[in-house]
Amino acid sequence: MANFAKYMQLKNAVDALPDGEDKEHIKWKCGQLLHMIQGKEVAKGAWRKYIAEMRSWENNIVESIEREIKKIEN
């Protein structure tokens, strides 16, 4: 699994290669890798936010049910 440190390691290795068509192709692949790494970070943030919202919604439902039970019992 790649992370930003691995990307930088690969990018530096590519930068050290002699110029040519192969180097350009590998640089393009590095761009794809960076895009994927950034996308994963965005997805992780969105997932954390989603889970927090679901937890809040769940707690609100529990509290609502408990209030209604108390209301009927009294």
Residue frames as qw, qx, qy, qz and C-alpha x, y, z in Angstrom:
[[0.000, 0.890, 0.455, 0.000, 0.00, 0.00, 0.00],
 [0.451, 0.372, 0.001, 0.811, 1.38, 3.37, -0.95],
 [0.249, -0.844, -0.334, 0.338, 1.52, 6.52, 1.10],
 [0.235, 0.970, -0.060, 0.001, 2.94, 9.97, 0.44],
 [0.403, -0.702, 0.551, 0.202, 6.41, 8.99, 1.67],
 [0.690, 0.072, 0.669, 0.269, 6.48, 6.08, -0.80],
 [0.489, 0.818, 0.288, 0.092, 5.28, 8.39, -3.57],
 [0.024, -0.955, 0.279, 0.099, 8.12, 10.83, -2.84],
 [0.581, -0.409, 0.658, 0.248, 10.65, 7.98, -2.82],
 [0.659, 0.375, 0.602, 0.250, 9.42, 6.81, -6.22],
 [0.307, 0.942, 0.138, 0.016, 9.21, 10.34, -7.64],
 [0.235, -0.843, 0.437, 0.209, 12.80, 11.07, -6.60],
 [0.629, -0.141, 0.706, 0.294, 13.95, 7.83, -8.21],
 [0.561, 0.651, 0.479, 0.178, 12.12, 8.76, -11.41],
 [0.088, 0.988, -0.068, -0.108, 13.58, 12.27, -11.39],
 [0.412, -0.641, 0.579, 0.290, 17.05, 10.72, -11.29],
 [0.746, 0.258, 0.575, 0.215, 16.42, 8.71, -14.48],
 [0.220, -0.169, 0.436, 0.856, 17.76, 9.97, -17.80],
 [0.460, 0.431, 0.091, -0.771, 15.27, 11.93, -19.89],
 [0.107, 0.091, -0.868, -0.476, 13.25, 10.01, -22.40],
 [0.584, -0.205, -0.445, -0.647, 9.93, 8.46, -23.28],
 [0.625, -0.235, -0.729, 0.150, 10.20, 5.82, -20.55],
 [0.223, -0.115, -0.481, 0.840, 10.83, 8.45, -17.88],
 [0.324, -0.083, -0.093, -0.938, 7.81, 10.47, -19.02],
 [0.656, -0.228, -0.618, -0.369, 5.62, 7.38, -18.90],
 [0.545, -0.244, -0.679, 0.427, 6.76, 6.56, -15.36],
 [0.026, -0.022, -0.264, 0.964, 6.23, 10.19, -14.31],
 [0.511, -0.197, -0.352, -0.759, 2.67, 9.92, -15.62],
 [0.682, -0.273, -0.679, -0.008, 2.18, 6.78, -13.49],
 [0.339, -0.125, -0.531, 0.767, 3.52, 8.68, -10.47],
 [0.258, -0.113, -0.030, -0.959, 0.87, 11.32, -11.12],
 [0.669, -0.262, -0.542, -0.436, -1.79, 8.61, -11.07],
 [0.598, -0.201, -0.671, 0.390, -0.40, 7.26, -7.81],
 [0.097, -0.021, -0.335, 0.937, -0.45, 10.71, -6.20],
 [0.467, -0.193, -0.265, -0.821, -4.03, 11.22, -7.35],
 [0.711, -0.268, -0.635, -0.140, -5.04, 7.90, -5.76],
 [0.455, -0.145, -0.586, 0.655, -3.27, 8.70, -2.49],
 [0.117, -0.046, 0.136, -0.983, -4.98, 12.10, -2.32],
 [0.587, -0.219, -0.452, -0.635, -8.33, 10.51, -3.15],
 [0.632, -0.249, -0.711, 0.182, -7.93, 8.01, -0.32],
 [0.226, -0.098, -0.458, 0.854, -7.29, 10.85, 2.13],
 [0.363, -0.107, -0.119, -0.918, -10.41, 12.67, 0.99],
 [0.678, -0.219, -0.610, -0.347, -12.43, 9.45, 1.27],
 [0.498, -0.174, -0.697, 0.486, -11.11, 8.80, 4.80],
 [0.024, 0.035, 0.282, -0.958, -12.17, 12.28, 5.88],
 [0.540, -0.124, -0.319, -0.769, -15.61, 11.85, 4.35],
 [0.659, -0.194, -0.726, -0.038, -15.98, 8.44, 6.01],
 [0.305, -0.134, -0.612, 0.718, -15.07, 9.85, 9.43],
 [0.263, 0.001, 0.070, -0.962, -17.62, 12.62, 8.98],
 [0.628, -0.136, -0.548, -0.536, -20.28, 10.13, 7.85],
 [0.573, -0.195, -0.757, 0.247, -19.65, 7.87, 10.86],
 [0.107, -0.102, -0.455, 0.878, -19.84, 10.85, 13.24],
 [0.432, -0.041, -0.155, -0.888, -23.13, 11.96, 11.68],
 [0.671, -0.161, -0.665, -0.286, -24.56, 8.44, 11.88],
 [0.423, -0.150, -0.715, 0.537, -23.50, 8.14, 15.54],
 [0.119, 0.061, 0.252, -0.959, -25.19, 11.45, 16.31],
 [0.571, -0.078, -0.394, -0.715, -28.34, 10.41, 14.46],
 [0.619, -0.154, -0.769, 0.035, -28.38, 7.09, 16.31],
 [0.239, -0.147, -0.607, 0.744, -27.99, 8.84, 19.68],
 [0.311, 0.003, 0.008, -0.950, -30.79, 11.26, 18.80],
 [0.647, -0.146, -0.582, -0.471, -33.12, 8.36, 17.97],
 [0.521, -0.179, -0.759, 0.346, -32.27, 6.59, 21.25],
 [0.052, -0.112, -0.411, 0.903, -32.89, 9.77, 23.24],
 [0.455, -0.058, -0.249, -0.853, -36.17, 10.37, 21.41],
 [0.652, -0.193, -0.706, -0.196, -37.39, 6.85, 22.15],
 [0.404, -0.179, -0.680, 0.584, -36.41, 7.19, 25.81],
 [0.145, 0.028, 0.174, -0.974, -38.26, 10.54, 26.08],
 [0.579, -0.113, -0.415, -0.693, -41.39, 9.09, 24.54],
 [0.598, -0.202, -0.769, 0.105, -41.29, 6.07, 26.84],
 [0.210, -0.160, -0.546, 0.795, -40.97, 8.35, 29.91],
 [0.314, -0.029, -0.087, -0.945, -43.81, 10.54, 28.61],
 [0.661, -0.182, -0.570, -0.453, -46.15, 7.56, 28.26],
 [0.546, -0.164, -0.742, 0.353, -45.11, 6.09, 31.65],
 [0.091, -0.106, -0.428, 0.893, -45.91, 9.34, 33.49]]
